Amino acid sequence: MFDTTRIPGTVESGPYSLPRTKEGFVRAVWPQRMELANARAMVLYNRIARFHAKSNRIYFKLRFGGEIHYRWTFLSELNIRSGDRVLEVSVGTGANLPILPAGAQLYGLDLSPAMLREAARHLKDWGMEAELIHGEAEHLPFRSDSFDCVYHIGGLRDFGDPSLALSEMVRVAKSGTKLLIADEVGRRSREQRPRISLAKQSDPSYPDVLRMLPPGMLDVCYEEVCKGHMYRLTFRKP
């Protein structure tokens, strides 16, 4: 299911042409060819990877009543069955993976190798398996129509090209797949509290993420959750 022609600077294609690190995750990005914004984000997340999981647990408990409650706010929207191929874009330290239903084939992509090392360590501690990939969301190294479930929680606006990343998530999802995108609500949106169902696309308060959606998506549902600090967007690929 890997397609290395999707990776900038690579022309070979095949399931065995991507190298693996000693921790076992696939390397599907060349740092020297990364978007500047992504390269900067990689450096930042590499620095905080060791403390990320612990700081998140504390933050989610104080702000949202607990980590499991916070994560389930989003993950409960997914329709995952045993045997499904599930892709999490920006998997981080892997904290969402043990909350997912059992029996799925899990894939997690992140642009920070330090985060992936933490995820690999956690998976070993949890007795779980997942294919971890070091790559960019704008250049997902997978064939089209590969996954039964695709989701991303947190950080879409920090990508070098959020629109392209969103299009890539749609591309690798199978027809009929339900996708989930979640991120922080912009400060202006929080202040204005628009009624999304009545807002026009030309309205400045209309959420940017809805403008990024490829045309023709089905069952589009945008909601502000977590006391208005996060949005939860779900839709289906035609």
Backbone hydrogen bonds, N-H to C=O, Kabsch-Sander energy under -0.5 kcal/mol:
donor,donor_aa,acceptor,acceptor_aa,energy
3,D,141,P,-1.8
6,R,3,D,-1.7
7,I,4,T,-1.5
10,T,7,I,-2.0
17,S,14,G,-0.9
21,T,25,F,-2.4
24,G,21,T,-1.6
26,V,132,L,-2.8
27,R,19,P,-2.9
28,A,26,V,-0.7
28,A,134,H,-2.9
33,R,30,W,-2.8
34,M,31,P,-1.4
39,A,35,E,-2.7
40,R,36,L,-2.4
41,A,37,A,-2.1
42,M,38,N,-2.5
43,V,39,A,-1.9
44,L,40,R,-2.2
45,Y,41,A,-2.8
46,N,42,M,-2.2
47,R,43,V,-1.5
48,I,44,L,-1.4
49,A,45,Y,-0.9
51,F,48,I,-1.1
52,H,48,I,-1.1
52,H,49,A,-0.6
53,A,49,A,-0.6
55,S,51,F,-2.5
56,N,52,H,-2.3
57,R,53,A,-2.0
58,I,54,K,-1.9
59,Y,55,S,-2.5
60,F,56,N,-3.1
61,K,57,R,-1.7
62,L,58,I,-2.2
63,R,59,Y,-2.8
64,F,60,F,-2.0
65,G,61,K,-0.9
66,G,60,F,-2.1
70,Y,66,G,-2.0
71,R,67,E,-2.7
72,W,68,I,-2.7
73,T,69,H,-1.2
74,F,71,R,-1.3
75,L,71,R,-2.7
76,S,72,W,-1.8
77,E,74,F,-1.8
78,L,75,L,-1.6
80,I,78,L,-0.8
83,G,103,G,-2.4
84,D,81,R,-2.2
86,V,84,D,-0.6
86,V,105,Q,-3.0
87,L,149,C,-2.8
88,E,86,V,-0.5
88,E,107,Y,-2.6
89,V,87,L,-0.6
89,V,151,Y,-2.5
90,S,109,L,-2.4
91,V,109,L,-2.0
94,G,91,V,-2.2
97,L,94,G,-1.1
99,I,96,N,-1.4
100,L,96,N,-0.7
100,L,97,L,-1.2
104,A,101,P,-0.7
105,Q,84,D,-3.4
106,L,104,A,-0.7
107,Y,86,V,-2.4
108,G,131,E,-2.6
109,L,88,E,-2.5
110,D,133,I,-2.2
116,L,112,S,-1.8
117,R,113,P,-2.0
118,E,114,A,-1.7
119,A,115,M,-2.4
120,A,116,L,-2.8
121,R,117,R,-2.0
122,H,118,E,-2.5
123,L,119,A,-2.7
124,K,120,A,-1.8
125,D,121,R,-2.0
126,W,122,H,-2.5
127,G,123,L,-0.8
127,G,124,K,-0.6
128,M,123,L,-2.7
131,E,106,L,-2.7
132,L,130,A,-0.7
133,I,108,G,-2.8
134,H,26,V,-3.6
135,G,110,D,-1.7
135,G,133,I,-0.8
139,H,136,E,-1.2
140,L,137,A,-0.6
142,F,140,L,-1.3
143,R,1,M,-2.8
145,D,171,R,-2.2
146,S,143,R,-0.5
146,S,172,V,-2.0
147,F,172,V,-2.4
148,D,85,R,-1.9
149,C,85,R,-1.5
150,V,178,K,-0.8
151,Y,87,L,-2.2
152,H,180,L,-2.2
153,I,89,V,-0.6
154,G,182,A,-3.7
158,D,155,G,-1.2
159,F,156,L,-1.6
165,A,161,D,-2.3
166,L,162,P,-2.4
167,S,163,S,-2.2
168,E,164,L,-2.3
169,M,165,A,-2.0
170,V,166,L,-1.9
171,R,167,S,-2.4
172,V,168,E,-2.1
173,A,169,M,-0.7
173,A,170,V,-0.7
174,K,147,F,-2.8
176,G,237,K,-2.8
177,T,174,K,-2.1
179,L,177,T,-0.5
179,L,235,F,-3.2
180,L,150,V,-1.5
181,I,233,L,-2.8
182,A,152,H,-2.1
183,D,231,Y,-1.1
185,V,229,H,-2.2
190,R,186,G,-2.1
191,E,187,R,-2.0
192,Q,188,R,-2.3
193,R,189,S,-2.4
196,I,194,P,-1.0
198,L,195,R,-1.7
199,A,195,R,-1.4
203,D,200,K,-1.7
206,Y,203,D,-2.0
210,L,207,P,-0.9
211,R,207,P,-1.0
211,R,208,D,-0.6
212,M,208,D,-1.3
213,L,209,V,-0.7
217,M,214,P,-1.0
218,L,236,R,-2.6
221,C,234,T,-2.7
223,E,232,R,-1.8
225,V,223,E,-0.5
225,V,230,M,-2.8
229,H,225,V,-0.5
229,H,226,C,-1.6
230,M,225,V,-2.1
231,Y,183,D,-2.7
232,R,223,E,-3.2
233,L,181,I,-3.1
234,T,221,C,-2.3
234,T,232,R,-0.5
235,F,179,L,-1.6
236,R,218,L,-2.9
237,K,177,T,-2.3
